[in-house]
Amino acid sequence: MIGRVIYGQQTAIDLSLVTLLAGGHLLLIGVPGLAKTRLVETLGTVLGLDEKRIQCTPDLMPADILGSEVLEEGEQGRRAFRFIPGPVFSQLLMADEINRASPRTQSALLQAMQEGRVSVAGHYHPLPRPFHVLATQNPLEQEGTYPLPEAQLDRFLLQVDVLYPDRDAERRMMIATTGADTARASAVLTPQELMTAQALVRRIPVGDSVVDGILDLVRNARPEESPIEEVRRHVAWGPGPRASQSLMLAARARALLDGRLAPSLDDVLDLAKPVLRHRMALNFSARADGVTLDDVIDRLCRPLM
């Protein structure tokens, strides 16, 4: 269903579904025009989720996304505050170019992502369930941006790099989207069915070999304790325990999408880069040697192959 609307981005589609099945949030990195916004809209339609979008700018304030209280006067002259919810009160929130929002606004969104509720004027307001944030970033234009802090990046289950489509996919997209009739998605799930699937993901058994593989992969990525010389030389800081949790959930969700009863080491290897890319940083030595994060992650995966 999604592939009828989004052309040539099968990896991004699959990883987006893995993220939603695992109950997490997703960070999409890609240049403009690669259907990132359309992907989020289509996911909302197919999964039956209430979807909203915010365009992040430097002057966007926390109240613009969380909501605010207004003073109203009743018929008898009594005045009272009434809370007006912002766009964050949705089941699927798209935060477009999230790194253009100010740190204040980013931190407000962080609370919503982590706690599933927001605090306005001293009162907590629970968010709808399920609640997912799919944020985008443009890797080219960095003027006037506020890089996401490590604590907020860690809240995203996966980071997906959206690449250019191949020639055949771009040809089909060009013809299909410029004609009189365009394909439209339709709902195949309800929010309640999605939450049932998310609960099922957490009940999928995981073998000891997969658990040990995840632990080896994540712990070996920490330069303080890694036995791999390349990691000790090139990595400034490594992933925390949330990386292990994310890799476990994502592997389970991927197995369920493929119709398998348990994840394998192949799932761990395929998900290593989306899980670890935004949870590690290289030092100056790595940049001087021309080493990339993907090179380091490939080296980490080698013992598991």
C-alpha positions as CSV (number, residue, x, y, z in Angstrom):
1,M,0.0,0.0,0.0
2,I,2.7,2.5,1.0
3,G,4.9,1.5,-2.0
4,R,2.0,2.6,-4.4
5,V,2.5,6.2,-3.2
6,I,6.2,6.4,-2.2
7,Y,8.6,5.4,-5.0
8,G,12.1,4.1,-4.6
9,Q,12.4,4.4,-0.8
10,Q,11.7,0.9,0.3
11,T,14.5,0.9,3.0
12,A,13.1,4.1,4.5
13,I,9.6,2.6,4.4
14,D,10.6,-0.6,6.1
15,L,12.6,1.1,8.8
16,S,9.7,3.6,9.4
17,L,7.4,0.6,9.9
18,V,9.9,-1.0,12.2
19,T,10.1,2.1,14.3
20,L,6.3,2.4,14.6
21,L,5.9,-1.3,15.4
22,A,8.5,-0.9,18.1
23,G,6.7,2.1,19.6
24,G,9.6,4.5,19.0
25,H,10.4,7.8,17.3
26,L,12.2,8.2,14.0
27,L,14.8,10.8,12.6
28,L,14.8,11.1,8.8
29,I,17.9,12.6,7.3
30,G,17.8,13.7,3.6
31,V,17.9,16.5,1.2
32,P,14.6,18.2,0.1
33,G,12.4,16.5,-2.4
34,L,12.9,12.9,-1.3
35,A,9.2,12.4,-0.2
36,K,10.0,12.5,3.6
37,T,6.9,14.6,4.3
38,R,4.8,12.4,2.0
39,L,6.1,9.3,3.7
40,V,4.9,10.5,7.1
41,E,1.5,11.5,5.7
42,T,1.1,8.1,4.0
43,L,2.0,6.3,7.2
44,G,-0.6,8.2,9.1
45,T,-3.2,7.3,6.6
46,V,-2.3,3.6,6.3
47,L,-2.1,3.1,10.0
48,G,-5.2,5.2,10.8
49,L,-3.3,7.7,12.9
50,D,-4.3,11.3,13.6
51,E,-1.4,13.0,11.9
52,K,-0.2,16.6,12.3
53,R,2.8,18.6,11.0
54,I,4.9,21.4,12.4
55,Q,7.4,23.4,10.4
56,C,10.3,24.2,12.8
57,T,11.8,27.7,12.6
58,P,14.1,29.6,15.0
59,D,11.1,31.7,16.2
60,L,8.9,28.6,17.0
61,M,8.1,28.7,20.7
62,P,7.2,25.8,23.0
63,A,3.6,27.0,23.3
64,D,3.3,26.8,19.5
65,I,3.6,23.0,19.7
66,L,2.4,22.2,23.2
67,G,-0.5,24.6,23.4
68,S,-1.4,27.3,25.9
69,E,-3.9,28.5,28.4
70,V,-6.3,31.3,27.6
71,L,-8.4,33.4,29.9
72,E,-12.1,33.1,29.1
73,E,-15.1,34.9,30.6
74,G,-18.3,33.0,31.1
75,E,-21.9,34.1,30.7
76,Q,-22.1,35.1,34.4
77,G,-18.9,37.0,34.3
78,R,-16.7,34.3,35.8
79,R,-13.2,34.1,34.4
80,A,-11.4,30.8,34.0
81,F,-8.4,29.5,32.2
82,R,-9.0,27.0,29.4
83,F,-6.2,24.9,27.8
84,I,-6.0,24.9,24.0
85,P,-4.0,21.9,22.8
86,G,-1.2,22.4,20.3
87,P,-0.2,20.1,17.4
88,V,1.8,17.8,19.6
89,F,-1.6,16.3,20.7
90,S,-1.7,13.9,17.8
91,Q,-0.8,10.3,17.3
92,L,1.8,10.9,14.5
93,L,3.6,14.2,14.7
94,M,5.9,15.3,11.9
95,A,8.6,17.8,13.0
96,D,10.0,19.2,9.8
97,E,13.6,20.4,9.9
98,I,13.7,19.9,13.7
99,N,17.2,21.3,14.0
100,R,15.9,24.7,13.0
101,A,13.9,24.9,16.3
102,S,15.4,26.7,19.2
103,P,16.8,24.7,22.1
104,R,13.8,25.7,24.3
105,T,11.4,24.3,21.8
106,Q,13.5,21.2,21.3
107,S,13.5,20.5,25.0
108,A,9.7,20.8,25.1
109,L,9.4,18.3,22.4
110,L,11.9,16.0,24.2
111,Q,9.6,15.8,27.3
112,A,6.7,14.8,25.0
113,M,8.8,12.1,23.3
114,Q,10.1,10.7,26.6
115,E,7.2,11.0,29.0
116,G,4.1,10.9,26.7
117,R,2.8,14.0,28.4
118,V,3.4,17.8,28.4
119,S,3.5,20.3,31.3
120,V,1.7,23.6,30.8
121,A,1.2,26.1,33.6
122,G,2.0,23.5,36.2
123,H,-0.5,21.0,34.9
124,Y,0.3,17.7,33.1
125,H,-1.7,16.8,30.0
126,P,-1.3,13.2,28.7
127,L,-0.8,12.8,24.9
128,P,-2.9,10.5,22.8
129,R,-1.8,6.9,22.4
130,P,0.0,5.8,20.4
131,F,2.3,8.8,20.1
132,H,5.1,8.9,17.6
133,V,7.4,11.7,16.4
134,L,8.9,11.5,12.9
135,A,11.4,14.3,12.6
136,T,13.3,15.4,9.5
137,Q,16.7,17.1,9.0
138,N,18.3,18.6,5.9
139,P,22.0,17.5,5.9
140,L,23.1,20.2,3.5
141,E,21.9,23.6,4.8
142,Q,23.2,24.2,8.3
143,E,22.9,28.0,8.5
144,G,20.6,29.1,11.4
145,T,20.3,25.6,12.9
146,Y,20.6,24.3,16.4
147,P,22.1,20.8,16.4
148,L,20.1,18.4,18.5
149,P,21.8,17.6,21.8
150,E,22.9,14.0,22.5
151,A,20.2,13.5,25.0
152,Q,17.5,14.2,22.5
153,L,19.1,12.3,19.7
154,D,19.2,9.2,22.0
155,R,15.3,9.4,22.2
156,F,15.0,8.5,18.5
157,L,14.8,4.8,18.0
158,L,16.4,4.9,14.6
159,Q,18.1,7.4,12.3
160,V,17.3,6.7,8.7
161,D,19.3,8.3,5.8
162,V,16.9,8.9,2.9
163,L,18.8,8.5,-0.3
164,Y,18.0,9.4,-3.9
165,P,15.8,6.9,-5.7
166,D,17.3,4.8,-8.5
167,R,16.6,5.6,-12.2
168,D,13.6,3.2,-12.6
169,A,11.9,4.4,-9.4
170,E,12.4,8.1,-10.3
171,R,11.0,7.4,-13.8
172,R,7.9,5.8,-12.3
173,M,7.5,8.6,-9.8
174,M,7.9,11.3,-12.5
175,I,5.2,9.7,-14.7
176,A,2.8,8.9,-11.8
177,T,2.9,12.2,-10.0
178,T,2.5,14.5,-13.0
179,G,-0.5,12.9,-14.5
180,A,-4.2,13.5,-14.0
181,D,-4.7,10.6,-11.6
182,T,-2.4,10.1,-8.6
183,A,-2.4,7.1,-6.3
184,R,-3.8,7.5,-2.8
185,A,-3.3,5.4,0.3
186,S,-6.1,4.0,2.4
187,A,-6.2,2.8,6.0
188,V,-5.4,-0.8,6.7
189,L,-5.0,-0.6,10.5
190,T,-6.6,1.2,13.4
191,P,-4.6,2.8,16.2
192,Q,-5.9,0.1,18.6
193,E,-4.6,-2.6,16.2
194,L,-1.3,-0.9,16.0
195,M,-1.0,-0.8,19.8
196,T,-1.9,-4.5,19.9
197,A,0.9,-5.2,17.4
198,Q,3.3,-3.1,19.5
199,A,2.5,-5.2,22.6
200,L,3.0,-8.4,20.5
201,V,6.5,-7.1,19.5
202,R,7.6,-7.0,23.2
203,R,6.5,-10.6,23.7
204,I,8.5,-12.1,20.8
205,P,11.3,-14.4,22.2
206,V,14.9,-13.5,21.6
207,G,17.6,-16.2,21.6
208,D,20.7,-16.0,23.7
209,S,23.0,-15.7,20.6
210,V,21.1,-12.6,19.5
211,V,21.1,-11.1,23.0
212,D,24.9,-11.6,23.3
213,G,25.4,-10.3,19.8
214,I,23.5,-7.0,20.7
215,L,25.6,-6.7,23.9
216,D,28.9,-7.3,22.1
217,L,28.0,-4.8,19.3
218,V,27.0,-2.0,21.7
219,R,29.6,-2.5,24.4
220,N,32.4,-2.8,21.8
221,A,31.4,0.6,20.5
222,R,32.4,2.3,23.7
223,P,36.1,3.5,23.5
224,E,36.7,3.1,27.2
225,E,36.2,-0.6,27.2
226,S,36.3,-1.7,23.6
227,P,38.8,-4.5,22.5
228,I,38.8,-3.1,19.0
229,E,41.7,-0.8,18.4
230,E,40.0,1.2,15.7
231,V,37.2,2.1,18.1
232,R,39.6,3.2,20.8
233,R,41.5,5.4,18.3
234,H,38.6,7.0,16.4
235,V,35.5,7.1,18.6
236,A,35.0,10.1,21.0
237,W,32.0,8.6,22.8
238,G,29.9,5.5,22.3
239,P,26.3,4.4,22.7
240,G,24.6,4.0,26.1
241,P,22.3,1.3,27.3
242,R,19.3,2.8,25.4
243,A,21.1,1.6,22.2
244,S,20.9,-2.0,23.4
245,Q,17.2,-1.6,24.2
246,S,16.5,0.0,20.8
247,L,18.4,-2.7,18.9
248,M,16.4,-5.4,20.7
249,L,13.0,-3.8,20.0
250,A,13.9,-3.0,16.4
251,A,15.1,-6.5,15.8
252,R,11.9,-7.9,17.2
253,A,9.7,-5.6,15.1
254,R,11.7,-6.4,11.9
255,A,11.2,-10.1,12.5
256,L,7.4,-9.6,13.0
257,L,7.2,-7.6,9.7
258,D,8.9,-10.4,7.9
259,G,6.5,-13.0,9.4
260,R,9.2,-14.7,11.6
261,L,8.7,-15.8,15.2
262,A,12.1,-14.6,16.5
263,P,14.8,-12.2,15.4
264,S,18.2,-13.4,14.1
265,L,21.7,-11.9,14.0
266,D,21.0,-10.8,10.4
267,D,18.3,-8.4,11.9
268,V,20.9,-7.0,14.3
269,L,23.4,-6.5,11.5
270,D,20.9,-4.8,9.2
271,L,19.7,-2.5,12.0
272,A,23.2,-1.6,13.5
273,K,23.7,1.5,11.5
274,P,20.2,3.1,12.0
275,V,20.5,2.4,15.7
276,L,24.1,3.5,16.3
277,R,24.7,6.4,13.9
278,H,23.1,9.0,16.1
279,R,24.4,7.5,19.3
280,M,28.2,7.7,18.6
281,A,30.6,10.5,17.7
282,L,34.0,10.4,16.0
283,N,37.1,12.3,17.3
284,F,39.5,14.6,15.4
285,S,41.8,11.7,14.7
286,A,39.0,9.9,12.7
287,R,38.2,13.0,10.7
288,A,41.9,13.4,9.9
289,D,42.2,9.8,8.8
290,G,39.0,10.0,6.6
291,V,37.2,7.5,8.8
292,T,33.4,7.7,8.8
293,L,30.9,6.4,11.3
294,D,29.7,3.8,8.8
295,D,33.3,2.5,8.6
296,V,33.5,2.1,12.4
297,I,30.1,0.3,12.5
298,D,31.1,-2.0,9.8
299,R,34.2,-2.9,11.8
300,L,31.9,-3.5,14.9
301,C,29.7,-5.8,12.9
302,R,32.5,-8.0,11.5
303,P,32.7,-10.4,14.4
304,L,29.0,-11.1,14.2
305,M,29.0,-12.1,10.5
